[in-house]
Amino acid sequence: MIPLMRAECVTHYAWLRDDQFLDALALGNSLPGPIAVKMAVVIGKQAAGWSGAGAALLGLLPPAAAAASAPPPGLLAFADGECDL
């Protein structure tokens, strides 16, 4: 995940320099929670200011929340006793 983010943010789009990316990585590692969300917000802030940070957060949180709140397909069948083990 981190090498892909570096390739896109530093090499491909040139939103950040390598030292800025490493600062974002250090900050992301120092805080609890998923590193991809923290790094995306920090990179968004460094690349486009607070609006970039907000856009990064809005781009990551709703899909993640939807995926986390949706039940797995087989769970309802298992809960109803229709699943054979």
Contact map, one row per residue, 1 for C-alpha under 8 A:
1111100000000000000000000000000000010000000000000000000000000000000000000000000000000
1111110000000000000000000000000000000000000000000000000000000000000000000000000000000
1111111000000000000000000000000000000000000000000000000000000000000000000000000000000
1111111100000000000000000000000000000000000000000000000000000000000000000000000000000
1111111110000000000000000000000000000000000000000000000000000000000000000000000000000
0111111111100000000010000000000000000000000000000000000000000000000000000000000000000
0011111111110000000000000000000000000000000000000000000000000000000000000000000000000
0001111111111100000000000000000000000000000000000000000000000000000000000000000000000
0000111111111111000010000000000000000000000000000000000000000000000000000000000000000
0000011111111111110010000000000000000000000000000000000000000000000000000000000000000
0000011111111100000000000000000000000000000000000000000000000000000000000000000000000
0000001111111100000000000000000000000000000000000000000000000000000000000000000000000
0000000111111110000000000000000000000000000000000000000000000000000000000000000000000
0000000111111111100000000000000000000000000000000000000000000000000000000000000000000
0000000011001111100000000000000000000000000000100000000000000000000000000000000000000
0000000011000111110110000000000000000000001001100000000000000000000000000000000000000
0000000001000111111110000000000000000000000000000000000000000000000000000000000000000
0000000001000001111111000000000000000000000000000000000000000000000000000000000000000
0000000000000000111111100000000000000000000000000000000000000000000000000000000000000
0000000000000001111111110000000000000000000000000000000000000000000000000000000000000
0000010011000001111111111000000000000000001000000000000000000000000000000000000000000
0000000000000000011111111100000000000000000000000000000000000000000000000000000000000
0000000000000000001111111110000000000000000000000000000000000000000000000000000000000
0000000000000000000111111111000000000010011000000000000000000000000000000000000000000
0000000000000000000011111111100000000010000000000000000000000000000000000000000000000
0000000000000000000001111111110000000000000000000000000000000000000000000000000000000
0000000000000000000000111111111000000010000000000000000000000000000000000000000000000
0000000000000000000000011111111000110110000000000000000000000000000000000000000000000
0000000000000000000000001111111100100000000000000000000000000000000000000000000000000
0000000000000000000000000111111100000000000000000000000000000000000000000000000000000
0000000000000000000000000011111110000000000000000000000000000000000000000000000000000
0000000000000000000000000000111111000000000000000000000000000000000000000000000000000
0000000000000000000000000000001111100100000000000000000000000000000000000000000000000
0000000000000000000000000000000111111100000000000000000000000000000000000000000000000
0000000000000000000000000001100011111110000000000000000000000000000000000000000000000
1000000000000000000000000001000001111111000000000000000000000000000000000000000000000
0000000000000000000000000000000001111111100000000000000010011000000000000000000000000
0000000000000000000000000001000011111111110000000000000000000000000000000000000000000
0000000000000000000000011011000000111111111000000000000000000000000000000000000000000
0000000000000000000000000000000000011111111100000000100110000000000000000000000000000
0000000000000000000000000000000000001111111110000001110110000000000000000000000000000
0000000000000000000000010000000000000111111111000000100000000000000000000000000000000
0000000000000001000010010000000000000011111111100000100000000000000000000000000000000
0000000000000000000000000000000000000001111111111111111100000000000000000000000000000
0000000000000000000000000000000000000000111111111111100000000000000000000000000000000
0000000000000001000000000000000000000000011111111001000000000000000000000000000000000
0000000000000011000000000000000000000000001111111001000000000000000000000000000000000
0000000000000000000000000000000000000000000111111111100000000000000000000000000000000
0000000000000000000000000000000000000000000111111111100000000000000000000000000000000
0000000000000000000000000000000000000000000110011111110000000000000000000000000000000
0000000000000000000000000000000000000000000110011111111000000000000000000000000000000
0000000000000000000000000000000000000000100111111111111100000000000000000000000000000
0000000000000000000000000000000000000001111110011111111110000000000000000000000000000
0000000000000000000000000000000000000000100100000111111111000000000000000000000000000
0000000000000000000000000000000000000000000100000011111111100000000000000000000000000
0000000000000000000000000000000000000001100100000001111111110000000000000000000000000
0000000000000000000000000000000000001001100000000000111111111000000000000000000000000
0000000000000000000000000000000000000000000000000000011111111100000000000000000000000
0000000000000000000000000000000000000000000000000000001111111110000000000000000000000
0000000000000000000000000000000000001000000000000000000111111111000000000000000000000
0000000000000000000000000000000000001000000000000000000011111111100000000000000000000
0000000000000000000000000000000000000000000000000000000001111111110000000000000000000
0000000000000000000000000000000000000000000000000000000000111111111000000000000000000
0000000000000000000000000000000000000000000000000000000000011111111100000000000000000
0000000000000000000000000000000000000000000000000000000000001111111110000000000000000
0000000000000000000000000000000000000000000000000000000000000111111111000000000000000
0000000000000000000000000000000000000000000000000000000000000011111111000000000000000
0000000000000000000000000000000000000000000000000000000000000001111111100000000000000
0000000000000000000000000000000000000000000000000000000000000000111111100000000000000
0000000000000000000000000000000000000000000000000000000000000000011111110000000000000
0000000000000000000000000000000000000000000000000000000000000000000111111011000000000
0000000000000000000000000000000000000000000000000000000000000000000001111111000000000
0000000000000000000000000000000000000000000000000000000000000000000000111111100000000
0000000000000000000000000000000000000000000000000000000000000000000000011111110000100
0000000000000000000000000000000000000000000000000000000000000000000000111111111000000
0000000000000000000000000000000000000000000000000000000000000000000000111111111100000
0000000000000000000000000000000000000000000000000000000000000000000000001111111111100
0000000000000000000000000000000000000000000000000000000000000000000000000111111111100
0000000000000000000000000000000000000000000000000000000000000000000000000011111111000
0000000000000000000000000000000000000000000000000000000000000000000000000001111111100
0000000000000000000000000000000000000000000000000000000000000000000000000000111111110
0000000000000000000000000000000000000000000000000000000000000000000000000000111111110
0000000000000000000000000000000000000000000000000000000000000000000000000100110111111
0000000000000000000000000000000000000000000000000000000000000000000000000000000011111
0000000000000000000000000000000000000000000000000000000000000000000000000000000000111
